[in-house]
């Protein structure tokens, strides 16, 4: 009887250890940095970017020598045809921008541009709209980002046929019509014309 009890205890112990190791393999190890698959998103300059389903299938190299937005823009343009990528390379361009922006804390407007080149217009519009309130973090460039993001969101929603959202975003951009900076004033002026045209077509 004693021998049978010992054998039973041995079998039960073996099963418990097996279950324990199986559970460990299925869970992320404590202290490890989550991979893209684990976390499904990444935070870039305060913006939470939901990773596309193709993210892990696209491989890019982001040199440590890139130190600012202009460096990244030149690198992407030289390697992927345009600073936003082309219809063939936009995914590589986007991933390069995402990784570089996260490392260098660059405001990630190019995410929207790359999705736009890839004809993911809804996603691009959502990114520009989501970045708009975060423009407050950009200090002296706040108003530039506000008008630029609002104009791009309005243009994309107009392209998608969502006139209500297009009017909303064009109206936000048009608020800067009297701004002293000529580049800000330009986008505000174009937005005001687009807004007027949308209202006229109603």
C-alpha positions, -999 to +999 in steps of 0.1 A: +000+000+000+028+024+009+045+017-024+014+024-044+009+057-025+045+068-034+039+059-070+007+079-071+024+109-055+051+107-081+027+106-110+007+136-096+039+156-091+050+149-127+016+160-140+017+193-120+052+201-132+041+195-168+011+217-165+033+244-149+058+245-178+030+244-204+014+274-188+047+293-187+053+287-224+019+302-232+025+334-212+050+363-217+080+359-194+081+384-166+105+412-171+107+408-209+098+437-232+066+429-251+069+423-288+047+440-314+025+409-315+021+410-277+011+446-274-006+453-307+001+490-305+029+514-299+030+549-284+046+576-304+049+611-290+018+606-269-002+590-297-012+553-294-008+538-329-027+505-335-004+482-355-016+470-389-021+433-393+008+432-417+033+448-393+055+417-385+056+406-421+074+438-432+111+441-423+129+475-423+162+487-410+162+521-392+198+534-388+209+549-356+224+577-376+190+592-381+187+621-356+158+642-366+127+644-389+146+657-418+171+628-416+141+603-416+125+621-445+156+619-466+163+583-457+127+572-465+127+592-498+160+577-509+151+541-500+114+539-508+109+563-537+091+591-518+091+604-482+057+587-478+067+556-499+049+547-531+020+523-537+046+495-537+067+506-507+043+525-484+043+498-458+081+499-455+080+537-454+053+537-427+071+512-405+103+532-408+085+564-398+068+547-369+100+532-355+120+564-361+093+587-347+090+565-315+128+566-310+132+603-317+099+615-303+088+630-336+052+640-340+039+611-363+020+629-390+037+608-416+017+578-404-014+593-419+004+602-451+017+567-456-017+551-450-031+576-475-006+565-502-017+529-494-052+541-501-063+534-466-082+567-465-104+560-435-074+550-414-054+581-426-083+604-417-086+588-382-049+593-376-050+630-386-081+636-364-066+618-334-034+638-337-052+671-337-057+674-299-022+663-294-009+692-313-010+711-281+022+692-271+041+707-300+047+741-284+056+768-310+045+745-338+011+738-323-010+760-346+009+748-377+000+712-368-035+721-359-043+737-393-024+711-412-040+681-395-075+696-397-071+704-434-058+668-442-086+652-421-112+674-439-098+665-473-099+628-466-134+628-452-145+647-482-129+621-504-147+594-485-180+611-490-185+620-453-195+656-458-204+662-422-169+653-409-154+671-439-172+703-429-161+699-393-125+696-401-123+722-428-140+747-404-114+740-378-086+747-403-104+778-416-102+793-381-066+802-389-074+824-419-060+856-404-028+840-390+005+858-396+024+827-407+019+824-445+020+786-446-007+784-419-027+810-436-025+791-469-040+759-456-066+779-437-076+797-469-079+766-489-099+750-462-123+780-461-128+776-499-135+739-496-159+745-467-178+771-488-180+747-517-194+719-495-221+742-480-230+754-515-236+719-528-261+711-500 
